[in-house]
Amino acid sequence: MTNRLILLIGCLMLVFIAGIVIPVAAGTNTTVTATPTVTASPTVTVTATPTVTATTATPPVATFTVTWAAAENTAPLAVQFTDGSTNTPTSWNWTFGDGGTSSLQDPSYTYATAGTYTASLIATNPAGSSSAYTQTITVSAAATTSVPVVTAISPAYGPVSTSTAITITGTGFTGATAVTVGGTAVTNLVVVSDTEITATTPASSTVGQVDILVTTPSGTSTSVAGDKYTFASAATTVPLPIFSASPTSGSAPLSVTFADASTGSPASWIWNFGDGNTSTLENPTNTYVNDGTYSVTLTETNSIGTNATTMTGYIVVGAAAPVASFSATPMSGAAPLMVQFSDSSTNTPISWTWSFGDGSSSSVQNPVYTYSTAGTYTVTLTAANAEGSNVATETNLITVTGAQTVTQSTPIPTPLAPTFAITAAETTDSSTADWLAKQNAVVATMTKKSPGYDMFSALIGCGVIAGIAVYRKR
């Protein structure tokens, strides 16, 4: 075999081996590098995709309940809040309406003062938060308790060995369980209100003064001046102070005489004149040296008991502002209506301002005013002096009606003057009598035409008209 043949065969074998060992992608220019080391095929790790289960998450729906152990919802009130929200909340936001808050699921909260509070809960889970759920909680004020106090007994006396119906006044009587007179229980006990009790005193064999005490769940009243009751030896009465004074007002120094007119046969008198002066006389006189308004008190005592009367602001010393007052006459009538106004103000006014209700006014003390227009008028008087002024108003005091008119039911006919024709023959020198005589003479000589003349004239006229018509047709 020739060398050329051997070389050709070797080349063909190399090409064959290269085609088997190193594949080449068609249509690409790829340089293949032979690797002497053969590497094992790589291991491929396949990771399975996890299966996702679809779930629907929902925010909570908040709700709760409230309870308290106390019998009454009075302050301080401990309230238990219990969560009842759905959809499994994981956090809670509580507000209690008075500034307090909590993040507990079931908090307990104490309201310290009375009031109306709005408690609110917002519940939250991973899906979101609920709307606020609210409830209103009303806390009442704690009931106040006080020991009763007796301020007066009426009547404050009664005959010994005889029961007497009495009225007890004071405070804190609600729930009263007992009333005693000198340590002995009354009968017919009735609690009228927190300030009044009626009862019947027990009979007593001892003349004298005792205390009336009231007992309630809060305690028993203590002895005070107003709870005294007197068992008298006979059925008499305590004094009823009544008095008068003259004068009751004026300029300082003002000497005032007081007259006792009391009932119940007082045995002693104590006057307090309100200016620091006092007297034990039955009918005293007191001189007020300073301007002011004074209240007078008379206290009287007899064997049964003591009683007092106070006249508040009874004595006025010094000048005082007027008290306006007035009258009017007449108060109604047809326009124009003249009215006399009369001032009757007290405390010596020095100026007067009248308003008559129709826009007019006057500063005269006793004015006369004329209303010219129909209507109803309100009159005001302001009276004044150096101490002040005062206003008196009389609403709709004056009523003025429209002026009367005279109407003629049957119209009176207007007489007609006779009408005559004046001829040229009449002259301005003719007298009226001559003229009338001549007219009467003319009337007397006039002759009346007969009916036949009027008919004949009418026929002639008709014939003329007919002839004209025939002629025109030709």
ZAKOL-546547 format. One record per residue (C-alpha): x, y, z; residue number from 1. Coordinates in steps of 0.2 Angstrom, whole numbers, always signed. Each point is the difference from the previous one (the first is absolute). Example, Ala and Ser with C-alpha at 12.3 -4.5 7.8 and 13.67 -1.06 7.14 Angstrom:
<atom x="+62" y="-22" z="+39" pos="1"/>
<atom x="+6" y="+17" z="-3" pos="2"/>
***
This chain:
<atom x="+0" y="+0" z="+0" pos="1"/>
<atom x="+7" y="+17" z="-4" pos="2"/>
<atom x="+3" y="+13" z="+12" pos="3"/>
<atom x="-13" y="+12" z="-8" pos="4"/>
<atom x="-13" y="-13" z="+2" pos="5"/>
<atom x="+5" y="-3" z="+18" pos="6"/>
<atom x="-1" y="+19" z="+4" pos="7"/>
<atom x="-17" y="+1" z="-8" pos="8"/>
<atom x="-7" y="-14" z="+10" pos="9"/>
<atom x="+7" y="+8" z="+16" pos="10"/>
<atom x="-8" y="+16" z="-3" pos="11"/>
<atom x="-16" y="-7" z="-3" pos="12"/>
<atom x="+1" y="-10" z="+16" pos="13"/>
<atom x="+4" y="+16" z="+10" pos="14"/>
<atom x="-15" y="+9" z="-8" pos="15"/>
<atom x="-11" y="-15" z="+5" pos="16"/>
<atom x="+6" y="+0" z="+18" pos="17"/>
<atom x="-3" y="+19" z="+1" pos="18"/>
<atom x="-18" y="-2" z="-6" pos="19"/>
<atom x="-4" y="-12" z="+13" pos="20"/>
<atom x="+9" y="+7" z="+15" pos="21"/>
<atom x="-3" y="+18" z="-2" pos="22"/>
<atom x="-17" y="+5" z="-8" pos="23"/>
<atom x="-2" y="+16" z="-8" pos="24"/>
<atom x="-16" y="+10" z="-2" pos="25"/>
<atom x="-5" y="+3" z="-18" pos="26"/>
<atom x="+2" y="+17" z="-7" pos="27"/>
<atom x="+12" y="+6" z="+14" pos="28"/>
<atom x="+18" y="+4" z="+1" pos="29"/>
<atom x="+5" y="-9" z="+15" pos="30"/>
<atom x="+18" y="-3" z="+6" pos="31"/>
<atom x="+1" y="-17" z="+9" pos="32"/>
<atom x="+14" y="-3" z="+12" pos="33"/>
<atom x="+2" y="-18" z="+5" pos="34"/>
<atom x="+1" y="-4" z="+19" pos="35"/>
<atom x="+10" y="-14" z="+4" pos="36"/>
<atom x="-9" y="-3" z="+17" pos="37"/>
<atom x="-18" y="-7" z="-1" pos="38"/>
<atom x="-12" y="+7" z="+13" pos="39"/>
<atom x="-15" y="-9" z="+6" pos="40"/>
<atom x="-17" y="+7" z="-3" pos="41"/>
<atom x="-5" y="+13" z="+13" pos="42"/>
<atom x="-14" y="-4" z="+13" pos="43"/>
<atom x="-15" y="+11" z="-2" pos="44"/>
<atom x="-10" y="+4" z="+16" pos="45"/>
<atom x="-18" y="+4" z="-3" pos="46"/>
<atom x="-9" y="+10" z="+14" pos="47"/>
<atom x="-19" y="-3" z="+1" pos="48"/>
<atom x="-11" y="+16" z="+0" pos="49"/>
<atom x="-10" y="+1" z="+17" pos="50"/>
<atom x="-18" y="-2" z="-1" pos="51"/>
<atom x="-9" y="+17" z="+5" pos="52"/>
<atom x="-17" y="-2" z="+9" pos="53"/>
<atom x="-10" y="+15" z="-3" pos="54"/>
<atom x="-8" y="+8" z="+16" pos="55"/>
<atom x="-11" y="+15" z="+2" pos="56"/>
<atom x="+5" y="+11" z="+16" pos="57"/>
<atom x="-14" y="+12" z="+7" pos="58"/>
<atom x="+3" y="+14" z="+13" pos="59"/>
<atom x="-9" y="-2" z="+17" pos="60"/>
<atom x="-18" y="+6" z="+3" pos="61"/>
<atom x="+1" y="+8" z="+17" pos="62"/>
<atom x="-13" y="-2" z="+14" pos="63"/>
<atom x="+0" y="-1" z="+19" pos="64"/>
<atom x="-11" y="-1" z="+15" pos="65"/>
<atom x="+1" y="+10" z="+17" pos="66"/>
<atom x="-4" y="-6" z="+17" pos="67"/>
<atom x="+2" y="+7" z="+18" pos="68"/>
<atom x="-2" y="-9" z="+17" pos="69"/>
<atom x="-7" y="+15" z="+9" pos="70"/>
<atom x="-19" y="+0" z="+3" pos="71"/>
<atom x="-1" y="+18" z="-6" pos="72"/>
<atom x="+10" y="+8" z="-14" pos="73"/>
<atom x="+6" y="+14" z="+12" pos="74"/>
<atom x="+18" y="+7" z="+0" pos="75"/>
<atom x="+13" y="-6" z="+3" pos="76"/>
<atom x="-6" y="-14" z="-12" pos="77"/>
<atom x="+11" y="-15" z="-5" pos="78"/>
<atom x="-5" y="-6" z="-17" pos="79"/>
<atom x="+6" y="-17" z="-8" pos="80"/>
<atom x="+2" y="+1" z="-19" pos="81"/>
<atom x="-1" y="-17" z="-9" pos="82"/>
<atom x="+6" y="-1" z="-18" pos="83"/>
<atom x="-12" y="-9" z="-12" pos="84"/>
<atom x="+8" y="+4" z="-17" pos="85"/>
<atom x="+0" y="-12" z="-14" pos="86"/>
<atom x="+14" y="-5" z="-12" pos="87"/>
<atom x="+13" y="-3" z="+13" pos="88"/>
<atom x="+7" y="+17" z="+4" pos="89"/>
<atom x="+18" y="+0" z="+6" pos="90"/>
<atom x="+0" y="+18" z="+8" pos="91"/>
<atom x="-13" y="+11" z="+8" pos="92"/>
<atom x="-1" y="+19" z="+2" pos="93"/>
<atom x="-12" y="+5" z="+14" pos="94"/>
<atom x="-5" y="+18" z="+4" pos="95"/>
<atom x="-12" y="+3" z="+15" pos="96"/>
<atom x="-7" y="+17" z="-3" pos="97"/>
<atom x="+8" y="+9" z="+14" pos="98"/>
<atom x="+18" y="+0" z="-6" pos="99"/>
<atom x="+4" y="-18" z="+5" pos="100"/>
<atom x="+7" y="-13" z="-12" pos="101"/>
<atom x="+5" y="-18" z="+0" pos="102"/>
<atom x="+8" y="-13" z="-12" pos="103"/>
<atom x="-6" y="-15" z="+10" pos="104"/>
<atom x="-13" y="-12" z="-8" pos="105"/>
<atom x="-12" y="+0" z="+15" pos="106"/>
<atom x="+5" y="+15" z="+11" pos="107"/>
<atom x="-9" y="+6" z="+16" pos="108"/>
<atom x="-1" y="+19" z="+2" pos="109"/>
<atom x="-7" y="+11" z="+14" pos="110"/>
<atom x="-9" y="+16" z="-3" pos="111"/>
<atom x="+3" y="+12" z="+14" pos="112"/>
<atom x="-13" y="+13" z="-3" pos="113"/>
<atom x="-18" y="+1" z="-5" pos="114"/>
<atom x="-3" y="+3" z="-19" pos="115"/>
<atom x="-5" y="-8" z="-16" pos="116"/>
<atom x="+15" y="-8" z="-9" pos="117"/>
<atom x="+2" y="-8" z="-18" pos="118"/>
<atom x="+12" y="-15" z="+1" pos="119"/>
<atom x="+7" y="-5" z="-17" pos="120"/>
<atom x="+10" y="-16" z="-6" pos="121"/>
<atom x="+10" y="-2" z="-16" pos="122"/>
<atom x="+6" y="-18" z="-3" pos="123"/>
<atom x="+14" y="-4" z="-12" pos="124"/>
<atom x="+7" y="-16" z="-8" pos="125"/>
<atom x="+13" y="-2" z="-15" pos="126"/>
<atom x="-14" y="+3" z="-12" pos="127"/>
<atom x="-4" y="+17" z="+7" pos="128"/>
<atom x="-10" y="+10" z="+13" pos="129"/>
<atom x="-18" y="+0" z="+4" pos="130"/>
<atom x="-11" y="+15" z="+1" pos="131"/>
<atom x="-2" y="+7" z="+17" pos="132"/>
<atom x="-14" y="-8" z="+11" pos="133"/>
<atom x="-7" y="+11" z="+13" pos="134"/>
<atom x="-12" y="-1" z="+15" pos="135"/>
<atom x="-6" y="+14" z="+12" pos="136"/>
<atom x="+2" y="-2" z="+19" pos="137"/>
<atom x="-9" y="+11" z="+12" pos="138"/>
<atom x="+8" y="+2" z="+17" pos="139"/>
<atom x="-11" y="+8" z="+13" pos="140"/>
<atom x="+5" y="+11" z="+14" pos="141"/>
<atom x="+2" y="-9" z="+17" pos="142"/>
<atom x="-14" y="+2" z="+11" pos="143"/>
<atom x="+3" y="+13" z="+14" pos="144"/>
<atom x="-5" y="-4" z="+17" pos="145"/>
<atom x="-1" y="+13" z="+14" pos="146"/>
<atom x="-5" y="+0" z="+18" pos="147"/>
<atom x="-18" y="+8" z="+2" pos="148"/>
<atom x="-1" y="+18" z="+6" pos="149"/>
<atom x="-16" y="+7" z="+8" pos="150"/>
<atom x="-3" y="+19" z="-3" pos="151"/>
<atom x="-18" y="+3" z="+6" pos="152"/>
<atom x="-15" y="-8" z="+9" pos="153"/>
<atom x="-18" y="+6" z="-3" pos="154"/>
<atom x="-8" y="+3" z="+11" pos="155"/>
<atom x="+14" y="+0" z="+13" pos="156"/>
<atom x="-11" y="-2" z="+15" pos="157"/>
<atom x="-15" y="-11" z="+6" pos="158"/>
<atom x="-9" y="-4" z="+16" pos="159"/>
<atom x="+7" y="-12" z="+12" pos="160"/>
<atom x="-8" y="-17" z="+1" pos="161"/>
<atom x="-7" y="+2" z="-18" pos="162"/>
<atom x="+6" y="-5" z="-17" pos="163"/>
<atom x="+3" y="+13" z="-13" pos="164"/>
<atom x="+2" y="-1" z="-19" pos="165"/>
<atom x="+16" y="+9" z="-5" pos="166"/>
<atom x="+10" y="+3" z="-16" pos="167"/>
<atom x="+19" y="-2" z="+1" pos="168"/>
<atom x="+11" y="+9" z="-13" pos="169"/>
<atom x="+18" y="-1" z="-4" pos="170"/>
<atom x="+12" y="-10" z="-11" pos="171"/>
<atom x="+5" y="-18" z="-3" pos="172"/>
<atom x="-17" y="-8" z="+5" pos="173"/>
<atom x="+0" y="-13" z="-14" pos="174"/>
<atom x="-2" y="-18" z="+7" pos="175"/>
<atom x="-3" y="+7" z="+18" pos="176"/>
<atom x="-4" y="-15" z="+11" pos="177"/>
<atom x="-4" y="+9" z="+17" pos="178"/>
<atom x="-4" y="+16" z="+7" pos="179"/>
<atom x="+1" y="+3" z="+19" pos="180"/>
<atom x="-8" y="+14" z="+11" pos="181"/>
<atom x="+10" y="+2" z="+16" pos="182"/>
<atom x="+6" y="-18" z="-3" pos="183"/>
<atom x="-17" y="-7" z="-3" pos="184"/>
<atom x="-5" y="-6" z="-17" pos="185"/>
<atom x="-13" y="+9" z="-10" pos="186"/>
<atom x="-15" y="-9" z="-8" pos="187"/>
<atom x="-7" y="+2" z="-18" pos="188"/>
<atom x="+17" y="+4" z="-7" pos="189"/>
<atom x="-1" y="+5" z="-19" pos="190"/>
<atom x="+16" y="+5" z="-10" pos="191"/>
<atom x="-8" y="+12" z="-12" pos="192"/>
<atom x="+17" y="+5" z="-8" pos="193"/>
<atom x="+18" y="+2" z="+4" pos="194"/>
<atom x="-4" y="+16" z="+9" pos="195"/>
<atom x="-17" y="-4" z="+8" pos="196"/>
<atom x="-7" y="-12" z="+12" pos="197"/>
<atom x="-17" y="-1" z="+8" pos="198"/>
<atom x="-3" y="-9" z="+17" pos="199"/>
<atom x="-10" y="+0" z="+16" pos="200"/>
<atom x="+8" y="+4" z="+16" pos="201"/>
<atom x="-1" y="-12" z="+15" pos="202"/>
<atom x="-9" y="+6" z="+16" pos="203"/>
<atom x="+11" y="+6" z="+14" pos="204"/>
<atom x="-3" y="+2" z="+18" pos="205"/>
<atom x="+14" y="+13" z="+2" pos="206"/>
<atom x="-1" y="+18" z="-5" pos="207"/>
<atom x="+15" y="+7" z="-9" pos="208"/>
<atom x="+10" y="+1" z="-15" pos="209"/>
<atom x="+8" y="-15" z="-9" pos="210"/>
<atom x="+9" y="-4" z="-16" pos="211"/>
<atom x="-8" y="-9" z="-15" pos="212"/>
<atom x="+13" y="-11" z="-9" pos="213"/>
<atom x="+0" y="-9" z="-17" pos="214"/>
<atom x="+9" y="-16" z="-3" pos="215"/>
<atom x="+4" y="-7" z="-18" pos="216"/>
<atom x="+12" y="-13" z="-6" pos="217"/>
<atom x="+13" y="+14" z="-1" pos="218"/>
<atom x="-2" y="+4" z="+19" pos="219"/>
<atom x="-10" y="+10" z="+12" pos="220"/>
<atom x="-2" y="+19" z="+1" pos="221"/>
<atom x="+9" y="+10" z="+14" pos="222"/>
<atom x="-9" y="+12" z="+12" pos="223"/>
<atom x="-1" y="+17" z="-8" pos="224"/>
<atom x="-11" y="+16" z="+4" pos="225"/>
<atom x="-12" y="-4" z="-14" pos="226"/>
<atom x="-5" y="-17" z="+6" pos="227"/>
<atom x="-8" y="+5" z="+17" pos="228"/>
<atom x="-17" y="-4" z="+5" pos="229"/>
<atom x="-9" y="+6" z="+16" pos="230"/>
<atom x="-13" y="-10" z="+10" pos="231"/>
<atom x="-11" y="+14" z="+7" pos="232"/>
<atom x="-10" y="-1" z="+16" pos="233"/>
<atom x="-15" y="+7" z="-10" pos="234"/>
<atom x="-6" y="+1" z="-18" pos="235"/>
<atom x="+7" y="+17" z="-3" pos="236"/>
<atom x="+10" y="+7" z="-15" pos="237"/>
<atom x="+17" y="+7" z="-3" pos="238"/>
<atom x="+0" y="+19" z="-5" pos="239"/>
<atom x="-2" y="+5" z="-18" pos="240"/>
<atom x="+10" y="+16" z="-2" pos="241"/>
<atom x="-9" y="+13" z="-10" pos="242"/>
<atom x="+5" y="+18" z="-1" pos="243"/>
<atom x="-1" y="+16" z="-10" pos="244"/>
<atom x="+11" y="+16" z="-1" pos="245"/>
<atom x="-3" y="+18" z="-4" pos="246"/>
<atom x="+7" y="+8" z="-10" pos="247"/>
<atom x="+9" y="-14" z="-10" pos="248"/>
<atom x="+10" y="+12" z="-11" pos="249"/>
<atom x="+8" y="+18" z="+0" pos="250"/>
<atom x="+15" y="+10" z="+2" pos="251"/>
<atom x="+13" y="-3" z="+14" pos="252"/>
<atom x="-1" y="+3" z="+14" pos="253"/>
<atom x="-16" y="-10" z="-1" pos="254"/>
<atom x="-10" y="-4" z="+16" pos="255"/>
<atom x="-11" y="-15" z="-2" pos="256"/>
<atom x="-13" y="-7" z="+13" pos="257"/>
<atom x="-3" y="-18" z="+0" pos="258"/>
<atom x="-17" y="-8" z="+6" pos="259"/>
<atom x="-2" y="-18" z="+6" pos="260"/>
<atom x="-16" y="-9" z="-6" pos="261"/>
<atom x="+5" y="-17" z="+4" pos="262"/>
<atom x="-11" y="-15" z="+6" pos="263"/>
<atom x="+3" y="-13" z="+13" pos="264"/>
<atom x="+3" y="+12" z="+14" pos="265"/>
<atom x="+19" y="+2" z="-1" pos="266"/>
<atom x="+8" y="+4" z="+17" pos="267"/>
<atom x="+16" y="+7" z="-7" pos="268"/>
<atom x="+6" y="+9" z="-16" pos="269"/>
<atom x="+17" y="+2" z="-8" pos="270"/>
<atom x="+1" y="+12" z="-14" pos="271"/>
<atom x="+14" y="+0" z="-13" pos="272"/>
<atom x="-1" y="+16" z="-10" pos="273"/>
<atom x="+13" y="-5" z="-13" pos="274"/>
<atom x="+12" y="+15" z="+3" pos="275"/>
<atom x="+8" y="-8" z="+16" pos="276"/>
<atom x="-13" y="+7" z="+12" pos="277"/>
<atom x="-11" y="-12" z="+10" pos="278"/>
<atom x="-15" y="+2" z="+13" pos="279"/>
<atom x="-10" y="-10" z="+12" pos="280"/>
<atom x="-15" y="+12" z="+1" pos="281"/>
<atom x="-16" y="-6" z="-7" pos="282"/>
<atom x="-2" y="+16" z="-11" pos="283"/>
<atom x="+17" y="+8" z="-2" pos="284"/>
<atom x="+6" y="+15" z="-11" pos="285"/>
<atom x="+16" y="-1" z="-9" pos="286"/>
<atom x="+9" y="+14" z="-9" pos="287"/>
<atom x="+10" y="-4" z="-16" pos="288"/>
<atom x="+14" y="+12" z="-3" pos="289"/>
<atom x="+8" y="-7" z="-16" pos="290"/>
<atom x="-7" y="-3" z="-17" pos="291"/>
<atom x="-4" y="-18" z="-4" pos="292"/>
<atom x="-13" y="-14" z="-1" pos="293"/>
<atom x="-3" y="-9" z="+16" pos="294"/>
<atom x="-8" y="-17" z="+5" pos="295"/>
<atom x="-9" y="-1" z="+17" pos="296"/>
<atom x="-2" y="-15" z="+10" pos="297"/>
<atom x="-12" y="-3" z="+15" pos="298"/>
<atom x="+3" y="-15" z="+12" pos="299"/>
<atom x="-13" y="-4" z="+13" pos="300"/>
<atom x="-1" y="-13" z="+14" pos="301"/>
<atom x="-13" y="-6" z="+11" pos="302"/>
<atom x="-2" y="-15" z="+12" pos="303"/>
<atom x="-3" y="-12" z="-15" pos="304"/>
<atom x="+15" y="+5" z="-11" pos="305"/>
<atom x="+8" y="+13" z="-11" pos="306"/>
<atom x="-4" y="+6" z="-18" pos="307"/>
<atom x="+8" y="+14" z="-11" pos="308"/>
<atom x="-6" y="+10" z="-15" pos="309"/>
<atom x="+12" y="+10" z="-12" pos="310"/>
<atom x="-6" y="+14" z="-12" pos="311"/>
<atom x="+13" y="+0" z="-13" pos="312"/>
<atom x="+5" y="+17" z="-7" pos="313"/>
<atom x="-14" y="+8" z="+10" pos="314"/>
<atom x="+8" y="+17" z="+4" pos="315"/>
<atom x="+7" y="+11" z="-14" pos="316"/>
<atom x="+11" y="+15" z="+6" pos="317"/>
<atom x="+5" y="+13" z="-13" pos="318"/>
<atom x="-6" y="+5" z="-17" pos="319"/>
<atom x="-5" y="-14" z="-11" pos="320"/>
<atom x="-3" y="-2" z="-19" pos="321"/>
<atom x="-18" y="+3" z="-5" pos="322"/>
<atom x="-13" y="-14" z="-3" pos="323"/>
<atom x="-9" y="+6" z="-16" pos="324"/>
<atom x="-18" y="-1" z="-1" pos="325"/>
<atom x="-14" y="+10" z="-9" pos="326"/>
<atom x="-18" y="+0" z="-6" pos="327"/>
<atom x="-10" y="+7" z="-15" pos="328"/>
<atom x="-17" y="+6" z="-4" pos="329"/>
<atom x="-9" y="-3" z="-11" pos="330"/>
<atom x="+8" y="-16" z="-7" pos="331"/>
<atom x="-11" y="-2" z="-15" pos="332"/>
<atom x="-10" y="+11" z="-12" pos="333"/>
<atom x="-1" y="+6" z="-18" pos="334"/>
<atom x="+14" y="+10" z="-8" pos="335"/>
<atom x="+5" y="+14" z="+3" pos="336"/>
<atom x="+1" y="-7" z="+19" pos="337"/>
<atom x="+7" y="+11" z="+13" pos="338"/>
<atom x="+7" y="-10" z="+15" pos="339"/>
<atom x="+5" y="+7" z="+17" pos="340"/>
<atom x="+15" y="-10" z="+7" pos="341"/>
<atom x="+4" y="+1" z="+19" pos="342"/>
<atom x="+16" y="-4" z="+8" pos="343"/>
<atom x="-1" y="-10" z="+16" pos="344"/>
<atom x="+18" y="-6" z="+2" pos="345"/>
<atom x="+7" y="-1" z="+18" pos="346"/>
<atom x="+17" y="+5" z="+8" pos="347"/>
<atom x="-1" y="+18" z="-7" pos="348"/>
<atom x="+5" y="-1" z="-19" pos="349"/>
<atom x="+7" y="+16" z="-7" pos="350"/>
<atom x="-1" y="-4" z="-18" pos="351"/>
<atom x="-13" y="-9" z="-11" pos="352"/>
<atom x="+2" y="-7" z="-18" pos="353"/>
<atom x="-16" y="-5" z="-8" pos="354"/>
<atom x="-2" y="-10" z="-16" pos="355"/>
<atom x="-18" y="+0" z="-6" pos="356"/>
<atom x="+2" y="-15" z="-12" pos="357"/>
<atom x="-2" y="+10" z="-17" pos="358"/>
<atom x="+17" y="+7" z="+0" pos="359"/>
<atom x="-3" y="+15" z="+10" pos="360"/>
<atom x="+7" y="+4" z="+18" pos="361"/>
<atom x="-1" y="+12" z="+14" pos="362"/>
<atom x="+10" y="+5" z="+15" pos="363"/>
<atom x="-14" y="+8" z="+10" pos="364"/>
<atom x="-5" y="-8" z="+16" pos="365"/>
<atom x="-19" y="-1" z="-4" pos="366"/>
<atom x="-2" y="+3" z="-19" pos="367"/>
<atom x="-15" y="+1" z="-11" pos="368"/>
<atom x="+2" y="-8" z="-17" pos="369"/>
<atom x="-12" y="-2" z="-15" pos="370"/>
<atom x="+0" y="-15" z="-11" pos="371"/>
<atom x="-5" y="+4" z="-17" pos="372"/>
<atom x="+1" y="-17" z="-9" pos="373"/>
<atom x="-10" y="-16" z="+4" pos="374"/>
<atom x="+10" y="-14" z="+8" pos="375"/>
<atom x="+5" y="-8" z="+17" pos="376"/>
<atom x="+15" y="+8" z="+9" pos="377"/>
<atom x="+12" y="-6" z="+13" pos="378"/>
<atom x="+5" y="+14" z="+12" pos="379"/>
<atom x="+17" y="+1" z="+10" pos="380"/>
<atom x="+5" y="+11" z="+14" pos="381"/>
<atom x="+18" y="+1" z="+6" pos="382"/>
<atom x="+1" y="+9" z="+17" pos="383"/>
<atom x="+17" y="+5" z="+7" pos="384"/>
<atom x="+9" y="+9" z="+14" pos="385"/>
<atom x="+18" y="+1" z="+7" pos="386"/>
<atom x="-1" y="-18" z="+6" pos="387"/>
<atom x="-5" y="-8" z="-17" pos="388"/>
<atom x="-14" y="-3" z="-11" pos="389"/>
<atom x="-15" y="-12" z="-3" pos="390"/>
<atom x="-11" y="-4" z="-14" pos="391"/>
<atom x="-18" y="-4" z="+0" pos="392"/>
<atom x="-8" y="-6" z="-16" pos="393"/>
<atom x="-19" y="-3" z="-4" pos="394"/>
<atom x="-3" y="-11" z="-15" pos="395"/>
<atom x="-14" y="+5" z="-12" pos="396"/>
<atom x="-6" y="+13" z="+13" pos="397"/>
<atom x="-8" y="+12" z="-12" pos="398"/>
<atom x="-13" y="-5" z="-14" pos="399"/>
<atom x="-4" y="+13" z="-13" pos="400"/>
<atom x="-14" y="-4" z="-13" pos="401"/>
<atom x="-3" y="+9" z="-17" pos="402"/>
<atom x="-9" y="+17" z="+0" pos="403"/>
<atom x="-19" y="-2" z="-2" pos="404"/>
<atom x="-8" y="+5" z="-17" pos="405"/>
<atom x="-18" y="+6" z="-4" pos="406"/>
<atom x="-8" y="-9" z="-14" pos="407"/>
<atom x="-17" y="+6" z="-9" pos="408"/>
<atom x="-11" y="-15" z="-3" pos="409"/>
<atom x="-12" y="+9" z="-12" pos="410"/>
<atom x="+9" y="+12" z="-13" pos="411"/>
<atom x="-8" y="+17" z="+0" pos="412"/>
<atom x="-4" y="+6" z="-18" pos="413"/>
<atom x="+7" y="+15" z="-7" pos="414"/>
<atom x="-13" y="+13" z="-5" pos="415"/>
<atom x="+0" y="+5" z="-18" pos="416"/>
<atom x="-2" y="+18" z="-5" pos="417"/>
<atom x="-13" y="+4" z="-13" pos="418"/>
<atom x="+7" y="+2" z="-18" pos="419"/>
<atom x="-6" y="+13" z="-11" pos="420"/>
<atom x="+5" y="+7" z="-17" pos="421"/>
<atom x="+5" y="+18" z="+0" pos="422"/>
<atom x="-4" y="+9" z="-17" pos="423"/>
<atom x="+9" y="+14" z="-8" pos="424"/>
<atom x="-15" y="+11" z="+5" pos="425"/>
<atom x="+5" y="-1" z="+19" pos="426"/>
<atom x="+12" y="+13" z="+6" pos="427"/>
<atom x="+11" y="+0" z="+15" pos="428"/>
<atom x="-12" y="+14" z="+7" pos="429"/>
<atom x="-14" y="-13" z="+1" pos="430"/>
<atom x="-4" y="-5" z="+18" pos="431"/>
<atom x="-1" y="-19" z="+4" pos="432"/>
<atom x="-19" y="+2" z="+4" pos="433"/>
<atom x="-3" y="+8" z="-17" pos="434"/>
<atom x="+10" y="-13" z="-9" pos="435"/>
<atom x="-10" y="-14" z="+9" pos="436"/>
<atom x="-17" y="+8" z="-4" pos="437"/>
<atom x="+4" y="+1" z="-19" pos="438"/>
<atom x="+6" y="-18" z="+0" pos="439"/>
<atom x="-16" y="-5" z="+9" pos="440"/>
<atom x="-10" y="+10" z="-13" pos="441"/>
<atom x="+8" y="-9" z="-15" pos="442"/>
<atom x="-3" y="-17" z="+8" pos="443"/>
<atom x="-19" y="+5" z="+3" pos="444"/>
<atom x="-2" y="+5" z="-19" pos="445"/>
<atom x="+8" y="-16" z="-7" pos="446"/>
<atom x="-13" y="-12" z="-9" pos="447"/>
<atom x="+2" y="-18" z="-1" pos="448"/>
<atom x="+0" y="-8" z="-17" pos="449"/>
<atom x="-13" y="-13" z="-4" pos="450"/>
<atom x="+5" y="-19" z="-3" pos="451"/>
<atom x="-7" y="+1" z="-18" pos="452"/>
<atom x="+12" y="+13" z="-5" pos="453"/>
<atom x="+15" y="-10" z="+5" pos="454"/>
<atom x="-7" y="-15" z="-9" pos="455"/>
<atom x="-3" y="+10" z="-17" pos="456"/>
<atom x="+18" y="+7" z="+1" pos="457"/>
<atom x="+7" y="-18" z="+2" pos="458"/>
<atom x="-10" y="-6" z="-16" pos="459"/>
<atom x="+6" y="+14" z="-11" pos="460"/>
<atom x="+18" y="-3" z="+5" pos="461"/>
<atom x="-2" y="-19" z="-4" pos="462"/>
<atom x="-7" y="+5" z="-17" pos="463"/>
<atom x="+14" y="+11" z="-5" pos="464"/>
<atom x="+13" y="-13" z="+5" pos="465"/>
<atom x="-9" y="-13" z="-11" pos="466"/>
<atom x="-1" y="+12" z="-15" pos="467"/>
<atom x="+18" y="+3" z="+1" pos="468"/>
<atom x="+4" y="-19" z="+0" pos="469"/>
<atom x="-11" y="-3" z="-16" pos="470"/>
<atom x="+8" y="+14" z="-9" pos="471"/>
<atom x="+17" y="-7" z="+3" pos="472"/>
<atom x="-4" y="-17" z="-7" pos="473"/>
<atom x="-5" y="+8" z="-16" pos="474"/>
***
